[in-house]
Amino acid sequence: MSAAHDHAADHGHGHGDHPPVTRSGYLTGFILSVILTAIPFWLVMTGKLGSPVMTGYVIMALAAVQVIVHVVYFLHLNAKAEAGWQFMATVFTIVVVVITLAGSLWVMYHMNVNMMPGSADSASGM
């Protein structure tokens, strides 16, 4: 037995608790990723939702779902593997993604309102 396996046996976190990696799992993740990328592109190009704000919210929700698809199908993180440490990493990832998406939308909204010439707020300040 190699030194790496001895180390794993000493700490009780062997490599047997990982979910099986299969070609069908990668293919499922790829197909879901393509669909979750094509839907926002279609929404923006056709304007089906009518409102740019609603389109932005739907795209943000689909982006969050796509992050989860990548984490599950490509990074193979779940709540049972590695004695729950992967679940904690997933929760941390979700918190960081929510902060990043909400912060990005907040910054873009305020830059649009405060820096675009001809908007109602900038005209009233003159």
SEKOLRO-642888 format. One record per residue: residue in three letters; y, z, x of N, C-alpha, C in turn; residue number from 1. Coordinates in steps of 0.2 Angstrom, whole numbers, plus 5000, padded with zeros to 4 digits. Atoms other than C-alpha are relative to their C-alpha. Layout:
+------+------+------+------+------+------+------+------+------+------+-----+
: rest :  n_v :  n_w :  n_u : ca_v : ca_w : ca_u :  c_v :  c_w :  c_u :  nr :
+------+------+------+------+------+------+------+------+------+------+-----+
:  ALA :    Y :    Z :    X :    Y :    Z :    X :    Y :    Z :    X : NUM :
...
+------+------+------+------+------+------+------+------+------+------+-----+
END
This chain:
+------+------+------+------+------+------+------+------+------+------+-----+
: rest :  n_v :  n_w :  n_u : ca_v : ca_w : ca_u :  c_v :  c_w :  c_u :  nr :
+------+------+------+------+------+------+------+------+------+------+-----+
:  MET : 4994 : 5000 : 5004 : 5000 : 5000 : 5000 : 5006 : 5000 : 5004 :   1 :
:  SER : 4994 : 5000 : 4996 : 5017 : 4996 : 5007 : 5005 : 5006 : 4999 :   2 :
:  ALA : 4996 : 4994 : 5000 : 5031 : 5008 : 5010 : 5005 : 5000 : 4993 :   3 :
:  ALA : 4996 : 5000 : 5007 : 5041 : 5002 : 4994 : 4996 : 5002 : 4995 :   4 :
:  HIS : 5004 : 4997 : 5005 : 5027 : 5006 : 4983 : 4999 : 5007 : 5000 :   5 :
:  ASP : 5001 : 4993 : 4999 : 5024 : 5023 : 4991 : 5007 : 5003 : 4997 :   6 :
:  HIS : 4993 : 4997 : 5003 : 5043 : 5026 : 4987 : 5000 : 5001 : 4993 :   7 :
:  ALA : 5000 : 5000 : 5007 : 5041 : 5021 : 4969 : 4995 : 5005 : 4997 :   8 :
:  ALA : 5005 : 4995 : 5002 : 5025 : 5032 : 4967 : 5003 : 5007 : 5001 :   9 :
:  ASP : 4997 : 4993 : 4999 : 5034 : 5047 : 4974 : 5005 : 5002 : 4995 :  10 :
:  HIS : 4995 : 4999 : 5005 : 5048 : 5046 : 4962 : 4998 : 4999 : 4993 :  11 :
:  GLY : 5003 : 5001 : 5006 : 5038 : 5041 : 4947 : 5003 : 4995 : 4996 :  12 :
:  HIS : 4997 : 5006 : 5003 : 5047 : 5025 : 4943 : 4997 : 4994 : 5003 :  13 :
:  GLY : 5003 : 5006 : 4997 : 5035 : 5012 : 4947 : 5003 : 4993 : 4996 :  14 :
:  HIS : 4998 : 5007 : 5003 : 5037 : 4993 : 4943 : 4996 : 4998 : 4994 :  15 :
:  GLY : 5004 : 5002 : 5006 : 5025 : 4993 : 4928 : 5003 : 5001 : 4994 :  16 :
:  ASP : 4996 : 4999 : 5006 : 5038 : 4999 : 4916 : 5005 : 4995 : 4998 :  17 :
:  HIS : 4996 : 5005 : 5002 : 5047 : 4983 : 4916 : 4997 : 4995 : 4994 :  18 :
:  PRO : 5003 : 5004 : 5005 : 5045 : 4971 : 4901 : 4998 : 4993 : 5004 :  19 :
:  PRO : 5003 : 5006 : 4997 : 5035 : 4955 : 4905 : 5005 : 4995 : 5000 :  20 :
:  VAL : 4996 : 5005 : 5000 : 5045 : 4941 : 4911 : 4996 : 4993 : 4999 :  21 :
:  THR : 5003 : 5006 : 5002 : 5040 : 4925 : 4903 : 5004 : 4994 : 5000 :  22 :
:  ARG : 4996 : 5006 : 5001 : 5045 : 4907 : 4902 : 5003 : 4999 : 4994 :  23 :
:  SER : 4997 : 5000 : 5006 : 5047 : 4908 : 4884 : 5006 : 5004 : 4998 :  24 :
:  GLY : 4994 : 4995 : 5001 : 5059 : 4923 : 4885 : 5006 : 4997 : 5003 :  25 :
:  TYR : 4994 : 5003 : 4997 : 5070 : 4913 : 4897 : 5002 : 4994 : 4996 :  26 :
:  LEU : 4999 : 5005 : 5004 : 5069 : 4898 : 4886 : 5004 : 5002 : 4993 :  27 :
:  THR : 4996 : 4997 : 5006 : 5074 : 4909 : 4870 : 5007 : 5002 : 5002 :  28 :
:  GLY : 4994 : 4998 : 4998 : 5088 : 4916 : 4880 : 5005 : 4994 : 5001 :  29 :
:  PHE : 4996 : 5006 : 4999 : 5094 : 4899 : 4885 : 5002 : 4996 : 4994 :  30 :
:  ILE : 4999 : 5003 : 5006 : 5093 : 4892 : 4868 : 5006 : 5004 : 4996 :  31 :
:  LEU : 4995 : 4995 : 5004 : 5103 : 4907 : 4860 : 5006 : 4999 : 5004 :  32 :
:  SER : 4994 : 5001 : 4996 : 5116 : 4905 : 4874 : 5003 : 4993 : 4998 :  33 :
:  VAL : 4997 : 5006 : 5002 : 5119 : 4887 : 4870 : 5002 : 5000 : 4993 :  34 :
:  ILE : 4998 : 5000 : 5007 : 5120 : 4890 : 4852 : 5006 : 5004 : 4999 :  35 :
:  LEU : 4994 : 4996 : 5000 : 5132 : 4904 : 4855 : 5006 : 4998 : 5003 :  36 :
:  THR : 4994 : 5004 : 4997 : 5143 : 4893 : 4865 : 5002 : 4994 : 4996 :  37 :
:  ALA : 4999 : 5006 : 5004 : 5142 : 4878 : 4854 : 5004 : 5002 : 4993 :  38 :
:  ILE : 4996 : 4998 : 5006 : 5148 : 4888 : 4838 : 5007 : 5001 : 5001 :  39 :
:  PRO : 4992 : 5000 : 4999 : 5165 : 4893 : 4845 : 5003 : 4994 : 5002 :  40 :
:  PHE : 4997 : 5007 : 4999 : 5168 : 4876 : 4852 : 5001 : 4996 : 4994 :  41 :
:  TRP : 5000 : 5003 : 5006 : 5164 : 4869 : 4835 : 5006 : 5003 : 4995 :  42 :
:  LEU : 4995 : 4996 : 5004 : 5175 : 4882 : 4826 : 5007 : 4998 : 5003 :  43 :
:  VAL : 4993 : 5001 : 4997 : 5190 : 4878 : 4838 : 5001 : 4992 : 4998 :  44 :
:  MET : 4999 : 5007 : 5001 : 5188 : 4859 : 4837 : 5001 : 4998 : 4993 :  45 :
:  THR : 5000 : 5002 : 5007 : 5186 : 4858 : 4818 : 5005 : 5004 : 4996 :  46 :
:  GLY : 4996 : 4996 : 5003 : 5197 : 4872 : 4813 : 4997 : 5002 : 4993 :  47 :
:  LYS : 5003 : 4998 : 5006 : 5185 : 4877 : 4799 : 5002 : 5007 : 4997 :  48 :
:  LEU : 4998 : 4993 : 5003 : 5191 : 4895 : 4797 : 5007 : 5000 : 4998 :  49 :
:  GLY : 4993 : 5000 : 5003 : 5209 : 4890 : 4794 : 5005 : 5004 : 5004 :  50 :
:  SER : 4995 : 4996 : 4996 : 5217 : 4904 : 4803 : 4998 : 5001 : 5007 :  51 :
:  PRO : 5002 : 4999 : 4993 : 5218 : 4905 : 4822 : 4998 : 5007 : 5001 :  52 :
:  VAL : 5002 : 4993 : 4999 : 5217 : 4924 : 4821 : 4993 : 5001 : 4998 :  53 :
:  MET : 5007 : 4999 : 5002 : 5201 : 4924 : 4811 : 4995 : 4996 : 5005 :  54 :
:  THR : 5004 : 5003 : 4995 : 5194 : 4911 : 4823 : 4999 : 5004 : 5007 :  55 :
:  GLY : 5000 : 4996 : 4994 : 5199 : 4922 : 4838 : 4995 : 5006 : 4999 :  56 :
:  TYR : 5005 : 4994 : 5001 : 5189 : 4937 : 4830 : 4993 : 4998 : 5000 :  57 :
:  VAL : 5007 : 5003 : 5000 : 5174 : 4926 : 4827 : 4998 : 4999 : 5007 :  58 :
:  ILE : 5002 : 5001 : 4994 : 5174 : 4920 : 4844 : 4999 : 5006 : 5005 :  59 :
:  MET : 5001 : 4994 : 4997 : 5176 : 4937 : 4851 : 4993 : 5004 : 4998 :  60 :
:  ALA : 5006 : 4997 : 5002 : 5161 : 4943 : 4841 : 4994 : 4996 : 5003 :  61 :
:  LEU : 5006 : 5005 : 4998 : 5150 : 4928 : 4846 : 5000 : 5001 : 5008 :  62 :
:  ALA : 5000 : 4999 : 4993 : 5155 : 4932 : 4864 : 4997 : 5007 : 5002 :  63 :
:  ALA : 5004 : 4994 : 5000 : 5149 : 4950 : 4862 : 4993 : 4999 : 4999 :  64 :
:  VAL : 5007 : 5001 : 5001 : 5133 : 4944 : 4855 : 4997 : 4996 : 5006 :  65 :
:  GLN : 5002 : 5004 : 4994 : 5131 : 4932 : 4870 : 4999 : 5004 : 5006 :  66 :
:  VAL : 5001 : 4995 : 4995 : 5133 : 4946 : 4882 : 4994 : 5004 : 4999 :  67 :
:  ILE : 5006 : 4997 : 5001 : 5119 : 4955 : 4874 : 4994 : 4996 : 5001 :  68 :
:  VAL : 5006 : 5005 : 4999 : 5108 : 4940 : 4874 : 4999 : 4999 : 5008 :  69 :
:  HIS : 5001 : 5001 : 4992 : 5111 : 4938 : 4893 : 4997 : 5006 : 5003 :  70 :
:  VAL : 5002 : 4993 : 4997 : 5108 : 4957 : 4896 : 4992 : 5000 : 4998 :  71 :
:  VAL : 5007 : 5000 : 5002 : 5091 : 4956 : 4886 : 4996 : 4995 : 5003 :  72 :
:  TYR : 5005 : 5006 : 4998 : 5084 : 4939 : 4890 : 5000 : 4999 : 5008 :  73 :
:  PHE : 5000 : 5002 : 4993 : 5090 : 4937 : 4908 : 5000 : 5006 : 5005 :  74 :
:  LEU : 5000 : 4994 : 4996 : 5093 : 4954 : 4915 : 4994 : 5005 : 4998 :  75 :
:  HIS : 5006 : 4996 : 5003 : 5078 : 4962 : 4905 : 5002 : 5007 : 5000 :  76 :
:  LEU : 4999 : 4993 : 5001 : 5087 : 4978 : 4901 : 4998 : 5002 : 4993 :  77 :
:  ASN : 5002 : 4997 : 5007 : 5080 : 4989 : 4887 : 5000 : 5007 : 5001 :  78 :
:  ALA : 4999 : 4993 : 5000 : 5080 : 5007 : 4882 : 4994 : 5004 : 5003 :  79 :
:  LYS : 5006 : 4996 : 4998 : 5063 : 5011 : 4888 : 4999 : 4999 : 5008 :  80 :
:  ALA : 5002 : 5001 : 4993 : 5062 : 5004 : 4906 : 5005 : 5005 : 5004 :  81 :
:  GLU : 4997 : 4995 : 4995 : 5067 : 5015 : 4921 : 5002 : 5006 : 4997 :  82 :
:  ALA : 4998 : 4993 : 5003 : 5067 : 5031 : 4911 : 5007 : 5000 : 4997 :  83 :
:  GLY : 4994 : 5000 : 5003 : 5082 : 5026 : 4901 : 5006 : 4998 : 5004 :  84 :
:  TRP : 4994 : 5002 : 4996 : 5094 : 5022 : 4915 : 5002 : 4993 : 4999 :  85 :
:  GLN : 4998 : 5007 : 5002 : 5094 : 5004 : 4910 : 5004 : 5000 : 4993 :  86 :
:  PHE : 4996 : 5000 : 5006 : 5100 : 5009 : 4893 : 5007 : 5003 : 5001 :  87 :
:  MET : 4993 : 4997 : 4998 : 5114 : 5020 : 4900 : 5004 : 4994 : 5003 :  88 :
:  ALA : 4996 : 5006 : 4997 : 5119 : 5004 : 4910 : 5002 : 4996 : 4995 :  89 :
:  THR : 4998 : 5005 : 5005 : 5119 : 4994 : 4895 : 5006 : 5003 : 4996 :  90 :
:  VAL : 4994 : 4996 : 5004 : 5130 : 5007 : 4885 : 5006 : 4999 : 5004 :  91 :
:  PHE : 4994 : 5000 : 4996 : 5142 : 5007 : 4900 : 5003 : 4992 : 5000 :  92 :
:  THR : 4998 : 5007 : 5000 : 5142 : 4988 : 4900 : 5004 : 4998 : 4993 :  93 :
:  ILE : 4997 : 5002 : 5007 : 5146 : 4987 : 4881 : 5007 : 5003 : 5000 :  94 :
:  VAL : 4993 : 4996 : 5000 : 5161 : 5000 : 4884 : 5004 : 4995 : 5004 :  95 :
:  VAL : 4995 : 5004 : 4996 : 5168 : 4989 : 4898 : 5001 : 4993 : 4997 :  96 :
:  VAL : 4998 : 5006 : 5003 : 5166 : 4973 : 4888 : 5005 : 5001 : 4994 :  97 :
:  VAL : 4995 : 4998 : 5005 : 5175 : 4981 : 4873 : 5007 : 5001 : 5002 :  98 :
:  ILE : 4993 : 4999 : 4997 : 5189 : 4987 : 4884 : 5003 : 4993 : 5002 :  99 :
:  THR : 4998 : 5006 : 4998 : 5190 : 4970 : 4892 : 5003 : 4995 : 4995 : 100 :
:  LEU : 4998 : 5004 : 5006 : 5190 : 4960 : 4876 : 5006 : 5002 : 4996 : 101 :
:  ALA : 4995 : 4998 : 5004 : 5202 : 4971 : 4867 : 5007 : 5000 : 5004 : 102 :
:  GLY : 4994 : 5001 : 4995 : 5214 : 4972 : 4882 : 5002 : 4993 : 5001 : 103 :
:  SER : 4998 : 5007 : 5000 : 5214 : 4954 : 4884 : 5004 : 4997 : 4994 : 104 :
:  LEU : 4997 : 5002 : 5006 : 5218 : 4950 : 4866 : 5007 : 5004 : 4999 : 105 :
:  TRP : 4993 : 4996 : 5000 : 5232 : 4964 : 4867 : 5005 : 4996 : 5004 : 106 :
:  VAL : 4995 : 5003 : 4995 : 5240 : 4956 : 4882 : 5002 : 4993 : 4998 : 107 :
:  MET : 4998 : 5007 : 5002 : 5239 : 4938 : 4876 : 5004 : 5000 : 4994 : 108 :
:  TYR : 4996 : 5000 : 5006 : 5246 : 4943 : 4859 : 5008 : 5002 : 5002 : 109 :
:  HIS : 4993 : 4998 : 4998 : 5261 : 4952 : 4867 : 5004 : 4995 : 5005 : 110 :
:  MET : 4997 : 5005 : 4996 : 5264 : 4939 : 4880 : 5002 : 4994 : 4995 : 111 :
:  ASN : 4999 : 5005 : 5004 : 5264 : 4926 : 4866 : 5007 : 5002 : 4996 : 112 :
:  VAL : 4994 : 4998 : 5004 : 5277 : 4936 : 4855 : 5006 : 5001 : 5005 : 113 :
:  ASN : 4994 : 4999 : 4996 : 5288 : 4941 : 4869 : 5003 : 4995 : 5005 : 114 :
:  MET : 4998 : 5005 : 4995 : 5288 : 4926 : 4881 : 5001 : 4993 : 4997 : 115 :
:  MET : 5000 : 5007 : 5002 : 5287 : 4911 : 4870 : 5007 : 4999 : 4997 : 116 :
:  PRO : 4993 : 5001 : 5003 : 5304 : 4903 : 4867 : 5000 : 4997 : 4993 : 117 :
:  GLY : 5000 : 5002 : 5006 : 5309 : 4900 : 4850 : 4997 : 5005 : 4995 : 118 :
:  SER : 5004 : 4996 : 5005 : 5299 : 4914 : 4842 : 5005 : 5005 : 4997 : 119 :
:  ALA : 4996 : 4996 : 5004 : 5307 : 4926 : 4829 : 5003 : 5006 : 5004 : 120 :
:  ASP : 4998 : 4994 : 4996 : 5308 : 4941 : 4841 : 5004 : 4998 : 5005 : 121 :
:  SER : 4995 : 5002 : 4994 : 5316 : 4932 : 4856 : 5006 : 4997 : 4997 : 122 :
:  ALA : 4994 : 5002 : 5003 : 5329 : 4924 : 4844 : 5004 : 5005 : 4998 : 123 :
:  SER : 4996 : 4995 : 5002 : 5334 : 4940 : 4837 : 5003 : 5004 : 5006 : 124 :
:  GLY : 4997 : 4996 : 4995 : 5337 : 4948 : 4854 : 5006 : 4996 : 5004 : 125 :
:  MET : 4994 : 5003 : 4997 : 5350 : 4935 : 4859 : 5006 : 5001 : 4997 : 126 :
+------+------+------+------+------+------+------+------+------+------+-----+
END
